[in-house]
Amino acid sequence: MTGIIPIRLTGKVKITPENKCSFCKGSTCCTYFTHHIDAPRSMEDFDLLLWQISHSNTQVYKDEDGWFLLMNSSCLHLQPGGLCGIYENRPQICREHSNDGCEFEGPCGEEDFELFFPGYDALLAYCRKRFKNWDARLRKLASGKK
């Protein structure tokens, strides 16, 4: 997802859930968001995913919790230095966010997902492999047949 390098602390600093965020220098959790989607099954479903992943900074993944769109886009309220510009009035989802398993321990990568599509070409290759007649459907559409 991101290129944030995990912080390695030296000395006798004990990191706890209460102080972990104060050590984070990249505010990685505020630089993307995910959106759970229904599991794609049909060619039409995957065609929609291809359209979605065609937008800048969008990726798709599947993990044990299902399928997700991943939008790499920083929060508008993220201030230089990584603090929240609306902390006292932040949305409820931000208030409920837990730093358990956060990127502080290291950035996520392809190995963290069952399926990961960093861009259009990767998802298109998967569609062609999954549906042997993937490209034929476009020829049918072009000729006016269903």
C-alpha positions in Angstrom: 0.0 0.0 0.0 2.5 2.6 1.1 6.2 3.1 1.2 6.4 4.1 4.9 9.4 2.6 6.6 8.6 1.2 10.0 10.2 3.0 12.9 12.8 1.0 15.0 13.1 2.4 18.5 16.2 2.0 20.5 16.6 2.0 24.2 14.0 1.1 26.8 10.9 2.8 25.2 7.9 0.6 25.7 5.3 1.1 23.0 1.7 0.6 24.1 -1.6 1.2 22.3 -1.9 4.4 24.3 1.4 5.9 23.1 1.9 4.2 19.7 0.4 6.9 17.6 2.8 9.5 19.1 5.7 7.6 17.6 4.2 7.4 14.1 5.8 9.9 11.7 3.9 9.1 8.6 0.2 9.0 9.8 -0.2 6.1 7.3 -3.7 5.3 8.6 -4.8 8.8 7.4 -3.4 8.4 3.8 -5.8 5.8 2.5 -9.2 4.3 3.1 -10.8 1.0 2.1 -14.4 0.3 1.2 -15.9 -3.2 1.5 -17.6 -4.4 -1.7 -19.7 -7.4 -2.6 -17.6 -10.3 -3.9 -17.4 -10.0 -7.7 -18.7 -13.2 -9.4 -19.8 -12.3 -13.0 -17.9 -10.7 -15.9 -20.1 -7.7 -15.3 -19.0 -7.5 -11.7 -15.3 -7.6 -12.8 -15.9 -5.1 -15.6 -17.2 -2.7 -12.9 -14.0 -3.3 -10.9 -11.9 -2.6 -13.9 -13.7 0.8 -14.2 -13.1 1.5 -10.5 -9.5 0.5 -10.6 -9.0 2.7 -13.6 -9.2 5.8 -11.3 -6.0 7.2 -9.9 -4.7 5.8 -6.7 -7.2 3.0 -6.5 -6.4 -0.7 -5.9 -8.4 -3.8 -5.2 -7.7 -6.6 -2.7 -9.3 -9.7 -1.2 -8.5 -10.9 2.3 -10.2 -13.0 5.0 -12.8 -10.3 5.5 -13.8 -10.1 1.8 -13.2 -7.8 -1.2 -12.2 -4.2 -0.8 -11.5 -1.1 -2.9 -8.4 0.7 -1.6 -8.2 4.4 -2.3 -4.8 5.9 -1.6 -5.7 9.5 -0.8 -4.7 11.5 2.2 -7.3 12.9 4.5 -7.9 16.6 3.8 -7.4 17.4 7.5 -4.0 15.8 7.9 -1.6 18.6 8.9 2.1 18.9 8.2 3.8 16.8 10.8 1.0 14.2 10.8 -1.5 15.7 13.3 -5.2 15.9 12.6 -6.5 19.4 11.9 -10.0 18.6 13.3 -9.1 16.2 16.1 -11.6 17.5 18.6 -14.4 17.4 15.9 -13.2 14.3 13.9 -15.8 11.8 12.5 -16.9 8.9 14.7 -15.0 6.4 12.5 -11.8 8.2 13.3 -12.6 8.1 17.0 -13.3 4.3 16.8 -10.1 3.6 14.9 -7.8 1.1 16.6 -4.1 1.1 16.2 -4.0 -2.7 16.7 -2.1 -4.1 13.7 -1.5 -0.7 12.2 1.2 0.1 9.7 3.5 1.3 12.5 4.8 -2.3 12.6 5.5 -2.2 8.9 3.7 -1.4 5.7 1.2 -3.8 4.2 2.2 -5.6 1.0 0.9 -8.1 -1.4 1.7 -11.0 0.9 -0.9 -9.7 3.3 -3.8 -10.4 0.9 -5.3 -13.4 -0.7 -5.6 -11.4 -3.9 -4.1 -8.0 -4.6 -4.5 -5.9 -7.7 -2.2 -2.8 -7.8 -3.7 -1.6 -11.0 -5.8 -2.1 -14.1 -3.4 -4.4 -15.9 -3.1 -6.9 -13.0 -6.9 -7.1 -12.6 -7.4 -7.4 -16.4 -4.9 -10.3 -16.5 -6.8 -12.0 -13.6 -10.1 -11.5 -15.5 -8.7 -13.1 -18.6 -7.4 -16.1 -16.6 -10.7 -16.5 -14.6 -13.0 -16.1 -17.7 -11.7 -17.9 -20.7 -14.1 -15.9 -22.9 -13.3 -12.6 -21.4 -12.2 -10.9 -24.6 -14.9 -12.7 -26.7 -17.6 -10.9 -24.7 -16.4 -7.5 -26.1 -16.5 -8.8 -29.6 -20.1 -9.9 -29.0 -21.0 -6.5 -27.6 -19.4 -4.7 -30.5 -21.4 -6.8 -33.0 -24.7 -6.1 -31.1 -25.2 -9.7 -29.8 -25.7 -10.7 -26.2 
